[in-house]
Amino acid sequence: LCYNIELKASHGIALVGKKVSLPFAVLVGPKSDVEARLFLERSFADLVP
């Protein structure tokens, strides 16, 4: 099972990543890596049982 993720951050940077059965990994720039990862994990905390 895999979820395709497309998000646009408030500062205009588009984030594209995938949620798989493995630990969450997101392909983003090094500057927003931690920020984006925390944001995505919070977002999917309610969607994933």
Secondary structure, DSSP 8 states (H G I E B T S, - for coil): --EEEEEE-TTS-EEEEEE-SSS-EEE--TTSHHHHHHHHHHHHHTT--
